[in-house]
Amino acid sequence: MSQTVRPRARAKISALGTYVPPRLLTNADLEKMVETNDQWIQERTGIRERHIVEKGVATSDLAVEAAKKALAKRGIAPTDLDAIMIATVTPDMLFPSTACLVQHKLGAKGAWGFDLSAACSAFVYALQTGTQFIETGAHKKVMVIGADVMSSIIDYTDRATCVIFGDGAGAVILEAAEDDSTGMIDFIHEVDGSGGCSLYMPGGGSLNPATHETVDKKMHFVHQDGGAVFKYAVRKMAELCEKILQRNGFKGSDLNMFIPHQANRRIISATAERLGLSEDKVIINIDRYGNTTAGTIPLAMHTAMEEGKLKKGDLVLLASVGAGFTAGATLLRWAY
Ligand code: UT7
């Protein structure tokens, strides 16, 4: 007879730290760079401004700043970490992994780690990966960081993409929860690889290594069929959210907070409407940060904390859709 195997303990998020570079790129700045306007950007995306790095600042730099804040919040040392996972689509370089660079810069001597590539869904994927190490009892403290320097792969002459993205990072620490009143409850992850051609960066990998030609053809920049991604995102985000709530015996009205990936305000609003959520239960900070890819969800968690909207035991739903296509939803009870 089969028996349900219970994890030793639920994993919980015990601390959060975020970082965005100080430099602002406003809609007014973009009006001077491409044929666009503040009204179009705000109406179609919800974005007012985004933060971007100065030259020479890389993903590992943002990740380290976020990590330091999370460690300080939890009051532990970098050497207390067992593993570091970096969710990113803009690693400092193809190898070594950004996780290795962050481990060294942080001085997290006892930690191993790796990068996880799933574009906008990478943070929720990494969060679950880290959760497994805690729930099997293999590790005591795992750091999961979502960090991207999207400005390093954006063509600032392409109005269809350059208005959307920003740079930023967020780090969480995962540990075992004391009991089932807080921590991770469930997750659903999906990939639909047929959507690969809708959002991608063709150059720089083994298929199209860097040459003068790949540079001339702008192959080292993000290419996006915005409409196709938009339609998939609206449908899939709502579908996964409804599914995860339903299979855990919850309704939208049971949620204390919905913390979605910030790709477009209209995608978030459509999902919230499907779930029957009032505005005060949805975190939207895309107006200030744009789409920071793997950084959006931890940055949105931070906004929720800042606004005093999260307390211990709250039922929280995270959701993301991104390049791949990748999609994920995570249900948890906030732990601090
Ligand atoms: O996180 C990763 C996943 N990514 C996403 O989830 C992104 C999903 N897609 C979107 O958010 C939206 O599709 C965009 C914001 C990218 C575009 O919005 P849209 O409402 O789908 O616009 P569109 O691409 O259909 O373009 C509408 C019009 C076009 O002009 P015409 O052909 O109607 O004359 C575009 O050329 O808007 C024009 N346009 C712009 N106008 C001013 C496109 N970009 C701009 C711009 N400023 N920046």
Boltz pocket constraint, residues with backbone or C-beta under 6 A from the ligand:
constraints:
  - pocket:
      binder: B
      contacts: [[A, 35], [A, 36], [A, 37], [A, 40], [A, 41], [A, 44], [A, 45], [A, 120], [A, 159], [A, 160], [A, 163], [A, 164], [A, 199], [A, 225], [A, 226], [A, 227], [A, 229], [A, 230], [A, 233], [A, 262], [A, 263], [A, 264], [A, 267], [A, 291], [A, 293], [A, 321], [A, 322], [A, 323]]
      max_distance: 6.0
